[in-house]
Amino acid sequence: MRIKHLLCIFVLCIPCITASSQQISAPEPQTGSINGTVTDVDNDAIPGATVVVDGDTPSDHHTATSNQDGFFELQGLRPAVPYHVTVNANGFANWTSPTLTLKPGQFEYLAEIKLRIAALETSVTAITTEQIAIEQVKAAEQQRVFGVIPNFCVFYDKSPVPLSAKLKYQLAFKAATDIVSIGGAAVLAGINQAANNPDYVQGAKGYGQRFGAAYADGLTDIMIGGAILPSLLHQDPRYFYQGTGTKKSRTMHALSSPFWCMGDNGKWQFNYSSIGGDLASGALTNLYYPDTNRGAGLLFGNAALTTGGRMLNAVIQEFVLRKLTSRGKNQPQN
């Protein structure tokens, strides 16, 4: 009985074993391939083009590179899978095929792979005159003689742009409130204290009055002649360094600067701002100087002294201070 039982089990298992054996040994669908030649619109071969085939799954991703004749071939592609072929090469626009679905063992040849030159994309950043002026003022605010003394109102480059009223006030205020400018007024107050001029009292009170007068002289002259009038009259308050030409022409350029300036329209004109600023500042001194010092002599004397100082400063600017003035990292140092 046991032998018959085992024999029955053996007979029953044979179909299962046979079926399993047949399932394992079933042939895989035959793969296909895609090939073609990559050219430009003039039918010249494009070597080194990258050819990418993508299907539904990551395993359906294949790549190839065209040879010297522009030819490529991608093998081992599964049938019944929707593929897309993408071709790209440097300097050319990408080419993409329509959907390709291969049959088992199919060899698909792509006959019309013609790449067009890619359109150049350029971007232009428009920089306004105001933005250029802002950068010029920022650069000027870094200019210092010996790296210490402010030299903000001198323009060394060859392409000035007009300043807005806001920038004129900014530059003037920066010069008037710089710590070195305030320190200069303190030193001048000490010199005037020793000379007993103007006729304030001596002692700490007198020194404070002289310091206030010296600083007010400079502040009003800078703000009126460097910001208020230039804004109203559309004139540029800066000194434009010439730097080239004969010594005579450079000297004349410097000496004339208090009387001749650049307008916001780019044309040279009489410097009403500088002369007007000197006279207005001189007139204001009659408000805070002692009674014994006031009068027309104080007005015109201070105005003449300030204008003469501008002329001397311009000559020194033209021949000396350029080499002694430190400038920003992005400015030419010649």
TORDOVO-207835 format. One line per field, with one value per residue: residue number from 0; chain; x, y, z of N, C-alpha, C in turn; residue in one letter. Coordinates in steps of 0.05 Angstrom, whole numbers, plus 5000, padded with zeros to 4 digits. Example, Ala and Ser with C-alpha at 12.3 -4.5 7.8 and 13.67 -1.06 7.14 Angstrom:
REM residues 2
guba (0_1)
firo (A_A)
nx (5264_5257)
ny (4886_4955)
nz (5156_5142)
cax (5246_5273)
cay (4910_4979)
caz (5156_5143)
cx (5264_5258)
cy (4934_5001)
cz (5156_5157)
filum (a_s)
REM end
This chain:
REM residues 334
guba (0_1_2_3_4_5_6_7_8_9_10_11_12_13_14_15_16_17_18_19_20_21_22_23_24_25_26_27_28_29_30_31_32_33_34_35_36_37_38_39_40_41_42_43_44_45_46_47_48_49_50_51_52_53_54_55_56_57_58_59_60_61_62_63_64_65_66_67_68_69_70_71_72_73_74_75_76_77_78_79_80_81_82_83_84_85_86_87_88_89_90_91_92_93_94_95_96_97_98_99_100_101_102_103_104_105_106_107_108_109_110_111_112_113_114_115_116_117_118_119_120_121_122_123_124_125_126_127_128_129_130_131_132_133_134_135_136_137_138_139_140_141_142_143_144_145_146_147_148_149_150_151_152_153_154_155_156_157_158_159_160_161_162_163_164_165_166_167_168_169_170_171_172_173_174_175_176_177_178_179_180_181_182_183_184_185_186_187_188_189_190_191_192_193_194_195_196_197_198_199_200_201_202_203_204_205_206_207_208_209_210_211_212_213_214_215_216_217_218_219_220_221_222_223_224_225_226_227_228_229_230_231_232_233_234_235_236_237_238_239_240_241_242_243_244_245_246_247_248_249_250_251_252_253_254_255_256_257_258_259_260_261_262_263_264_265_266_267_268_269_270_271_272_273_274_275_276_277_278_279_280_281_282_283_284_285_286_287_288_289_290_291_292_293_294_295_296_297_298_299_300_301_302_303_304_305_306_307_308_309_310_311_312_313_314_315_316_317_318_319_320_321_322_323_324_325_326_327_328_329_330_331_332_333)
firo (A_A_A_A_A_A_A_A_A_A_A_A_A_A_A_A_A_A_A_A_A_A_A_A_A_A_A_A_A_A_A_A_A_A_A_A_A_A_A_A_A_A_A_A_A_A_A_A_A_A_A_A_A_A_A_A_A_A_A_A_A_A_A_A_A_A_A_A_A_A_A_A_A_A_A_A_A_A_A_A_A_A_A_A_A_A_A_A_A_A_A_A_A_A_A_A_A_A_A_A_A_A_A_A_A_A_A_A_A_A_A_A_A_A_A_A_A_A_A_A_A_A_A_A_A_A_A_A_A_A_A_A_A_A_A_A_A_A_A_A_A_A_A_A_A_A_A_A_A_A_A_A_A_A_A_A_A_A_A_A_A_A_A_A_A_A_A_A_A_A_A_A_A_A_A_A_A_A_A_A_A_A_A_A_A_A_A_A_A_A_A_A_A_A_A_A_A_A_A_A_A_A_A_A_A_A_A_A_A_A_A_A_A_A_A_A_A_A_A_A_A_A_A_A_A_A_A_A_A_A_A_A_A_A_A_A_A_A_A_A_A_A_A_A_A_A_A_A_A_A_A_A_A_A_A_A_A_A_A_A_A_A_A_A_A_A_A_A_A_A_A_A_A_A_A_A_A_A_A_A_A_A_A_A_A_A_A_A_A_A_A_A_A_A_A_A_A_A_A_A_A_A_A_A_A_A_A_A_A_A_A_A_A_A_A_A_A_A_A_A_A_A_A_A_A_A_A_A_A_A_A_A_A_A)
nx (5017_5038_5076_5043_5017_5058_5071_5026_5028_5074_5059_5018_5048_5078_5054_5054_5108_5124_5095_5116_5169_5162_5144_5188_5224_5204_5212_5241_5213_5237_5286_5290_5320_5344_5368_5407_5427_5458_5452_5465_5424_5445_5459_5508_5548_5542_5585_5593_5544_5493_5450_5389_5345_5282_5235_5178_5196_5252_5289_5283_5314_5363_5427_5469_5525_5538_5580_5640_5617_5568_5533_5493_5472_5423_5413_5379_5326_5262_5204_5138_5139_5129_5172_5213_5258_5312_5356_5416_5464_5523_5513_5469_5398_5355_5331_5272_5239_5177_5130_5155_5142_5165_5165_5174_5242_5249_5283_5292_5301_5320_5310_5310_5341_5356_5392_5381_5415_5422_5382_5412_5411_5408_5419_5406_5425_5397_5426_5413_5423_5420_5433_5487_5507_5499_5536_5583_5583_5586_5638_5667_5661_5698_5746_5805_5855_5920_5894_5862_5843_5784_5766_5723_5695_5719_5726_5755_5753_5737_5685_5637_5571_5510_5490_5436_5391_5386_5433_5471_5462_5473_5528_5550_5533_5559_5613_5612_5600_5638_5684_5736_5730_5702_5741_5779_5754_5757_5812_5822_5793_5824_5870_5848_5832_5881_5898_5861_5814_5753_5726_5711_5703_5757_5781_5744_5691_5698_5729_5692_5654_5685_5696_5645_5633_5673_5660_5608_5618_5644_5604_5558_5579_5592_5542_5508_5536_5549_5505_5451_5447_5471_5432_5386_5402_5420_5473_5539_5572_5623_5696_5728_5778_5832_5884_5913_5950_5983_6023_6007_5954_5929_5936_5906_5857_5848_5850_5806_5763_5729_5698_5678_5640_5614_5552_5489_5470_5514_5545_5594_5592_5581_5600_5554_5537_5582_5605_5560_5549_5594_5587_5537_5548_5586_5553_5519_5553_5549_5508_5524_5575_5615_5592_5631_5659_5625_5594_5600_5652_5664_5630_5647_5701_5706_5682_5717_5763_5748_5737_5788_5815_5791_5811_5866_5865_5845_5888_5927_5900_5902_5956_5981_5950_5925_5959_5964_5916_5876_5836_5775_5772_5753_5764_5803_5873_5910)
ny (4976_5026_5035_5041_5087_5127_5124_5145_5198_5216_5212_5250_5297_5304_5335_5386_5397_5395_5438_5481_5479_5491_5545_5574_5568_5598_5640_5706_5769_5793_5843_5911_5963_6031_6075_6126_6186_6245_6310_6378_6433_6439_6389_6372_6329_6321_6308_6278_6290_6284_6231_6213_6164_6154_6117_6089_6074_6079_6040_6041_6080_6103_6120_6150_6169_6208_6189_6206_6212_6228_6187_6143_6090_6056_6002_5942_5956_5951_5921_5948_5991_6060_6105_6164_6202_6245_6293_6329_6380_6420_6489_6481_6477_6434_6371_6333_6271_6245_6201_6135_6068_6006_5944_5873_5858_5899_5946_6011_6067_6133_6183_6239_6276_6336_6387_6453_6517_6544_6597_6657_6680_6741_6788_6853_6900_6957_7017_7074_7145_7169_7126_7119_7168_7163_7123_7150_7190_7159_7138_7186_7200_7169_7190_7215_7259_7237_7194_7213_7269_7297_7297_7305_7333_7333_7314_7262_7229_7219_7221_7251_7253_7290_7312_7297_7339_7317_7286_7326_7353_7311_7302_7352_7355_7311_7328_7374_7354_7318_7287_7306_7356_7382_7379_7411_7462_7467_7471_7519_7553_7554_7580_7630_7645_7653_7696_7732_7741_7732_7789_7764_7745_7724_7659_7598_7606_7644_7614_7574_7606_7624_7575_7559_7600_7592_7541_7550_7586_7553_7513_7540_7561_7515_7488_7526_7543_7494_7461_7484_7530_7507_7467_7498_7529_7492_7474_7444_7428_7407_7403_7395_7355_7368_7349_7337_7366_7430_7462_7514_7515_7480_7508_7555_7531_7513_7562_7589_7561_7577_7613_7593_7539_7472_7462_7429_7414_7399_7438_7491_7546_7611_7612_7619_7595_7584_7636_7663_7632_7643_7698_7698_7667_7700_7744_7723_7719_7767_7760_7731_7745_7787_7855_7893_7873_7869_7888_7916_7907_7858_7823_7826_7818_7766_7737_7747_7725_7671_7658_7666_7626_7582_7585_7577_7526_7497_7499_7471_7422_7408_7400_7374_7347_7304_7260_7248_7232_7183_7131_7094_7022_7006_7047_7081_7089_7122)
nz (5000_5015_4975_4930_4945_4945_4892_4869_4887_4861_4808_4807_4815_4771_4727_4750_4757_4705_4683_4712_4694_4641_4645_4666_4625_4584_4527_4528_4505_4443_4440_4414_4373_4365_4317_4283_4248_4267_4245_4221_4196_4147_4132_4151_4190_4260_4308_4374_4396_4446_4457_4482_4507_4533_4571_4604_4654_4701_4684_4631_4611_4568_4539_4489_4447_4390_4336_4298_4248_4260_4273_4313_4358_4395_4434_4459_4473_4501_4474_4458_4491_4503_4476_4479_4442_4454_4430_4440_4431_4439_4428_4396_4387_4425_4400_4394_4390_4362_4398_4402_4392_4396_4361_4376_4365_4329_4286_4289_4248_4252_4209_4201_4236_4250_4274_4297_4301_4365_4390_4412_4477_4506_4558_4578_4622_4642_4661_4696_4690_4739_4774_4759_4776_4831_4844_4831_4870_4916_4908_4910_4963_4989_4981_5008_5031_5045_5065_5106_5109_5086_5017_4983_4943_4893_4827_4792_4747_4676_4656_4677_4706_4713_4779_4821_4859_4910_4914_4912_4960_4995_4986_5001_5055_5076_5071_5104_5155_5168_5213_5211_5188_5228_5267_5243_5247_5302_5311_5282_5314_5359_5340_5326_5377_5401_5371_5386_5355_5322_5360_5410_5480_5522_5546_5563_5546_5505_5470_5456_5430_5387_5363_5348_5311_5272_5254_5236_5194_5156_5149_5130_5082_5053_5049_5026_4979_4958_4956_4962_4926_4878_4869_4859_4815_4779_4774_4776_4836_4841_4835_4775_4759_4716_4697_4649_4593_4584_4636_4642_4621_4657_4704_4694_4688_4741_4771_4751_4769_4814_4789_4742_4720_4712_4683_4698_4650_4621_4599_4603_4648_4680_4748_4788_4834_4868_4876_4895_4940_4972_4982_5008_5053_5077_5088_5127_5170_5197_5231_5276_5291_5335_5351_5341_5298_5256_5193_5126_5111_5137_5110_5054_5061_5084_5042_4999_5020_5025_4971_4949_4976_4953_4901_4910_4933_4889_4853_4882_4884_4830_4819_4863_4904_4880_4876_4929_4948_4974_4946_4930_4924_4874_4840_4790_4800_4777)
cax (5000_5055_5088_5023_5011_5080_5070_5004_5038_5094_5044_5004_5067_5091_5043_5063_5136_5126_5085_5136_5192_5154_5141_5215_5240_5190_5231_5236_5208_5262_5290_5295_5341_5339_5393_5403_5450_5453_5464_5453_5405_5459_5466_5535_5547_5548_5596_5592_5517_5483_5424_5377_5319_5268_5210_5160_5210_5281_5304_5280_5331_5388_5441_5490_5538_5542_5608_5650_5599_5541_5517_5489_5454_5415_5404_5367_5301_5240_5182_5113_5144_5129_5198_5219_5287_5321_5384_5426_5493_5531_5508_5445_5373_5348_5312_5257_5223_5150_5130_5163_5136_5178_5156_5197_5263_5248_5305_5280_5321_5309_5323_5310_5350_5370_5393_5384_5431_5405_5380_5427_5395_5424_5405_5418_5417_5397_5435_5404_5442_5418_5449_5515_5514_5500_5561_5604_5583_5597_5667_5679_5661_5720_5771_5817_5884_5935_5875_5849_5830_5764_5770_5699_5683_5736_5719_5779_5749_5732_5658_5618_5543_5499_5480_5409_5392_5390_5461_5487_5459_5487_5557_5556_5529_5581_5637_5609_5597_5660_5698_5760_5721_5696_5767_5792_5742_5767_5840_5821_5783_5847_5887_5834_5833_5908_5900_5838_5798_5739_5728_5697_5718_5777_5772_5729_5668_5707_5737_5667_5642_5701_5692_5619_5635_5689_5645_5585_5628_5648_5579_5540_5591_5590_5515_5496_5550_5553_5480_5427_5448_5474_5406_5367_5413_5427_5502_5553_5589_5649_5719_5735_5807_5840_5905_5929_5954_6006_6020_5992_5926_5920_5935_5883_5833_5845_5844_5780_5742_5709_5682_5670_5633_5598_5523_5477_5466_5539_5559_5608_5578_5590_5595_5538_5534_5605_5607_5536_5553_5614_5575_5515_5560_5597_5532_5509_5571_5540_5488_5535_5601_5612_5584_5654_5669_5604_5593_5605_5679_5664_5618_5663_5727_5703_5676_5741_5781_5738_5741_5817_5822_5782_5830_5891_5859_5843_5915_5939_5886_5911_5985_5993_5933_5916_5977_5963_5889_5869_5811_5763_5785_5743_5770_5830_5892_5932)
cay (5000_5050_5039_5051_5115_5144_5125_5164_5226_5221_5216_5276_5320_5307_5358_5411_5401_5401_5465_5500_5478_5506_5573_5585_5568_5613_5660_5735_5783_5802_5872_5926_5984_6056_6088_6149_6204_6273_6330_6405_6438_6437_6361_6366_6312_6333_6288_6285_6297_6266_6220_6201_6151_6150_6104_6092_6068_6086_6020_6046_6103_6095_6143_6144_6193_6205_6187_6227_6214_6235_6163_6132_6068_6049_5974_5931_5970_5933_5927_5956_6013_6085_6118_6190_6206_6273_6297_6356_6385_6448_6509_6475_6473_6406_6357_6312_6255_6237_6176_6112_6043_5985_5916_5855_5855_5920_5965_6037_6086_6161_6194_6268_6289_6359_6407_6482_6532_6555_6626_6668_6696_6762_6805_6879_6914_6986_7033_7101_7166_7173_7105_7125_7190_7153_7109_7170_7203_7139_7137_7211_7200_7153_7205_7230_7265_7221_7175_7225_7294_7293_7310_7293_7349_7334_7292_7256_7214_7235_7218_7259_7256_7310_7303_7306_7357_7300_7279_7351_7357_7289_7306_7375_7349_7293_7344_7393_7341_7299_7293_7322_7384_7393_7382_7435_7485_7469_7482_7547_7569_7558_7600_7655_7651_7665_7722_7748_7749_7758_7803_7751_7746_7702_7637_7576_7617_7656_7593_7562_7624_7624_7549_7560_7618_7580_7519_7561_7597_7531_7499_7556_7564_7489_7481_7545_7543_7467_7446_7500_7545_7488_7454_7517_7539_7469_7475_7422_7440_7394_7412_7374_7353_7366_7328_7336_7392_7445_7472_7539_7509_7468_7529_7571_7515_7513_7589_7598_7543_7590_7631_7578_7513_7455_7461_7402_7408_7391_7461_7508_7571_7626_7597_7634_7580_7588_7664_7669_7618_7658_7723_7692_7658_7724_7760_7711_7723_7791_7752_7719_7757_7810_7880_7907_7860_7868_7909_7908_7896_7830_7808_7823_7807_7737_7726_7748_7705_7644_7654_7663_7600_7562_7586_7564_7498_7484_7496_7448_7398_7402_7392_7360_7329_7280_7238_7243_7226_7154_7128_7068_6999_7003_7071_7081_7102_7135)
caz (5000_5016_4949_4913_4954_4935_4863_4862_4891_4840_4783_4809_4815_4745_4712_4763_4751_4676_4678_4723_4677_4617_4652_4669_4601_4563_4517_4532_4480_4430_4442_4390_4374_4350_4308_4266_4243_4276_4227_4223_4175_4121_4129_4161_4213_4287_4326_4402_4406_4466_4450_4506_4502_4559_4571_4627_4680_4700_4670_4602_4604_4553_4527_4469_4436_4361_4329_4280_4225_4271_4276_4340_4360_4422_4433_4483_4480_4504_4456_4470_4510_4489_4480_4467_4437_4456_4421_4445_4425_4445_4407_4380_4401_4428_4382_4408_4371_4371_4412_4387_4405_4380_4361_4383_4345_4308_4284_4280_4238_4252_4186_4200_4261_4241_4296_4289_4319_4386_4391_4433_4496_4518_4576_4580_4647_4637_4684_4692_4697_4768_4786_4755_4794_4859_4846_4831_4896_4935_4904_4919_4992_4999_4975_5030_5028_5064_5077_5129_5104_5065_4991_4971_4922_4870_4809_4778_4723_4651_4647_4698_4700_4731_4804_4829_4882_4933_4916_4919_4989_5008_4984_5017_5083_5083_5075_5126_5181_5173_5238_5205_5184_5255_5281_5232_5260_5330_5309_5274_5337_5377_5327_5330_5406_5407_5358_5396_5332_5325_5386_5432_5504_5524_5563_5551_5533_5481_5452_5446_5410_5363_5349_5335_5288_5251_5242_5221_5169_5137_5144_5112_5056_5039_5044_5007_4954_4948_4954_4958_4900_4855_4863_4847_4790_4762_4769_4790_4855_4843_4819_4755_4755_4687_4697_4625_4581_4594_4664_4641_4618_4681_4724_4688_4695_4770_4781_4742_4779_4830_4772_4718_4729_4694_4688_4696_4621_4609_4588_4622_4652_4703_4773_4807_4860_4885_4884_4912_4966_4988_4991_5027_5078_5089_5099_5152_5193_5211_5251_5300_5299_5354_5338_5332_5274_5235_5173_5098_5109_5144_5088_5030_5068_5086_5016_4984_5032_5018_4942_4945_4986_4933_4879_4919_4936_4863_4842_4896_4874_4803_4817_4886_4920_4865_4884_4958_4955_4972_4933_4933_4910_4846_4825_4779_4818_4762)
cx (5017_5067_5068_5017_5033_5079_5048_5013_5056_5080_5029_5023_5079_5080_5052_5091_5140_5117_5105_5160_5186_5153_5169_5229_5226_5209_5222_5230_5234_5263_5294_5316_5332_5366_5386_5428_5442_5467_5453_5435_5418_5469_5495_5532_5555_5559_5593_5565_5508_5454_5413_5350_5307_5242_5194_5174_5239_5298_5302_5296_5357_5400_5462_5501_5544_5572_5616_5632_5571_5523_5516_5471_5449_5402_5391_5342_5278_5217_5157_5116_5144_5155_5197_5249_5292_5350_5392_5455_5499_5526_5483_5421_5367_5328_5299_5239_5195_5152_5136_5157_5146_5163_5179_5216_5264_5273_5294_5302_5308_5324_5326_5317_5368_5369_5396_5401_5413_5405_5395_5409_5413_5407_5420_5407_5420_5405_5428_5426_5443_5435_5479_5524_5517_5527_5585_5606_5594_5628_5680_5680_5683_5747_5781_5847_5898_5917_5860_5832_5810_5770_5747_5690_5701_5729_5743_5775_5740_5703_5638_5589_5531_5488_5452_5412_5398_5420_5479_5485_5474_5517_5565_5554_5551_5607_5635_5609_5619_5675_5723_5753_5714_5722_5781_5781_5752_5796_5839_5811_5806_5865_5874_5833_5860_5911_5878_5821_5779_5739_5710_5714_5739_5766_5755_5705_5676_5716_5712_5654_5659_5699_5666_5619_5650_5674_5621_5594_5631_5622_5561_5552_5588_5561_5502_5509_5553_5528_5456_5427_5453_5448_5387_5376_5422_5456_5515_5573_5617_5671_5726_5765_5814_5862_5922_5932_5979_6001_6004_5962_5914_5917_5911_5857_5827_5836_5816_5757_5722_5690_5669_5664_5618_5569_5513_5470_5491_5555_5571_5594_5589_5581_5580_5536_5557_5607_5583_5538_5572_5602_5553_5527_5573_5576_5521_5527_5563_5518_5500_5563_5596_5606_5608_5666_5650_5607_5599_5633_5680_5652_5637_5691_5726_5698_5701_5761_5774_5743_5771_5826_5813_5802_5856_5887_5858_5870_5929_5926_5898_5939_5995_5974_5924_5933_5975_5935_5884_5841_5800_5777_5777_5749_5798_5848_5913_5933)
cy (5025_5055_5050_5081_5134_5146_5144_5192_5234_5228_5243_5300_5324_5331_5384_5417_5408_5429_5486_5501_5494_5536_5586_5587_5583_5635_5688_5748_5794_5833_5885_5947_6008_6067_6111_6165_6233_6292_6358_6409_6437_6409_6355_6351_6327_6311_6297_6293_6276_6257_6205_6189_6146_6137_6109_6090_6076_6066_6024_6071_6094_6120_6133_6170_6188_6205_6209_6232_6223_6211_6154_6107_6061_6021_5966_5945_5951_5940_5935_5978_6039_6101_6146_6193_6236_6274_6325_6357_6414_6466_6504_6472_6443_6396_6335_6297_6253_6210_6152_6087_6020_5958_5898_5852_5877_5938_5990_6056_6114_6176_6224_6280_6313_6381_6435_6496_6546_6585_6636_6685_6716_6779_6831_6893_6944_7001_7062_7121_7171_7151_7110_7148_7181_7139_7128_7184_7184_7138_7163_7212_7183_7168_7221_7234_7251_7200_7186_7249_7290_7310_7301_7308_7353_7309_7287_7242_7232_7235_7226_7258_7276_7297_7313_7324_7341_7293_7303_7356_7336_7294_7330_7369_7330_7308_7362_7379_7320_7307_7309_7351_7397_7398_7407_7460_7489_7480_7511_7564_7574_7580_7628_7664_7664_7692_7741_7759_7726_7767_7790_7753_7723_7680_7617_7586_7629_7635_7579_7579_7624_7597_7549_7578_7606_7557_7529_7573_7575_7517_7514_7558_7538_7484_7500_7542_7515_7451_7463_7514_7526_7474_7473_7526_7517_7471_7453_7435_7428_7408_7389_7375_7350_7346_7326_7364_7406_7455_7498_7533_7497_7489_7547_7557_7516_7541_7599_7582_7557_7607_7617_7549_7498_7456_7433_7394_7401_7414_7478_7535_7586_7613_7615_7621_7586_7617_7672_7656_7633_7684_7718_7683_7682_7742_7749_7714_7748_7784_7742_7728_7780_7836_7894_7896_7862_7891_7898_7896_7867_7813_7804_7812_7777_7724_7725_7727_7677_7638_7650_7636_7578_7561_7571_7534_7483_7480_7472_7422_7389_7390_7375_7339_7303_7255_7230_7233_7196_7152_7099_7047_6997_7028_7069_7098_7118_7164)
cz (5000_4989_4930_4919_4943_4905_4854_4865_4869_4814_4783_4807_4788_4729_4723_4756_4722_4670_4688_4705_4651_4621_4654_4643_4578_4553_4523_4506_4469_4431_4415_4393_4358_4342_4289_4263_4250_4257_4234_4199_4147_4116_4136_4187_4238_4305_4355_4412_4426_4459_4474_4498_4530_4554_4596_4654_4678_4685_4639_4594_4592_4541_4508_4460_4407_4356_4309_4256_4234_4277_4305_4338_4389_4420_4459_4492_4480_4485_4472_4491_4495_4496_4468_4465_4438_4448_4427_4440_4431_4422_4391_4398_4403_4407_4397_4388_4380_4386_4394_4403_4387_4382_4368_4359_4324_4310_4272_4272_4238_4230_4187_4227_4253_4263_4285_4310_4340_4385_4416_4451_4509_4536_4578_4605_4642_4663_4679_4699_4727_4783_4783_4774_4823_4863_4847_4858_4917_4933_4915_4950_5005_4995_4999_5025_5051_5078_5100_5122_5081_5040_4972_4945_4898_4853_4791_4751_4699_4642_4669_4688_4720_4757_4809_4853_4908_4936_4922_4949_5004_5009_5002_5047_5093_5088_5099_5154_5186_5198_5234_5201_5211_5270_5270_5243_5288_5330_5302_5297_5356_5366_5331_5359_5413_5394_5367_5374_5325_5355_5407_5457_5503_5543_5548_5536_5506_5460_5440_5425_5384_5348_5335_5310_5266_5238_5226_5195_5148_5129_5125_5084_5040_5031_5023_4980_4942_4945_4946_4931_4876_4848_4849_4819_4771_4754_4786_4810_4857_4827_4801_4749_4725_4683_4672_4613_4593_4623_4664_4639_4643_4703_4719_4694_4725_4780_4773_4754_4797_4813_4748_4726_4707_4702_4687_4668_4606_4597_4610_4623_4677_4729_4793_4834_4879_4895_4902_4939_4984_4999_5012_5054_5092_5101_5125_5175_5210_5232_5277_5308_5319_5338_5327_5306_5251_5215_5145_5095_5116_5122_5065_5036_5070_5059_4999_4994_5024_4988_4936_4955_4966_4910_4886_4922_4909_4850_4855_4888_4848_4802_4840_4897_4906_4873_4913_4967_4952_4961_4938_4917_4881_4829_4814_4797_4803_4769)
filum (m_r_i_k_h_l_l_c_i_f_v_l_c_i_p_c_i_t_a_s_s_q_q_i_s_a_p_e_p_q_t_g_s_i_n_g_t_v_t_d_v_d_n_d_a_i_p_g_a_t_v_v_v_d_g_d_t_p_s_d_h_h_t_a_t_s_n_q_d_g_f_f_e_l_q_g_l_r_p_a_v_p_y_h_v_t_v_n_a_n_g_f_a_n_w_t_s_p_t_l_t_l_k_p_g_q_f_e_y_l_a_e_i_k_l_r_i_a_a_l_e_t_s_v_t_a_i_t_t_e_q_i_a_i_e_q_v_k_a_a_e_q_q_r_v_f_g_v_i_p_n_f_c_v_f_y_d_k_s_p_v_p_l_s_a_k_l_k_y_q_l_a_f_k_a_a_t_d_i_v_s_i_g_g_a_a_v_l_a_g_i_n_q_a_a_n_n_p_d_y_v_q_g_a_k_g_y_g_q_r_f_g_a_a_y_a_d_g_l_t_d_i_m_i_g_g_a_i_l_p_s_l_l_h_q_d_p_r_y_f_y_q_g_t_g_t_k_k_s_r_t_m_h_a_l_s_s_p_f_w_c_m_g_d_n_g_k_w_q_f_n_y_s_s_i_g_g_d_l_a_s_g_a_l_t_n_l_y_y_p_d_t_n_r_g_a_g_l_l_f_g_n_a_a_l_t_t_g_g_r_m_l_n_a_v_i_q_e_f_v_l_r_k_l_t_s_r_g_k_n_q_p_q_n)
REM end
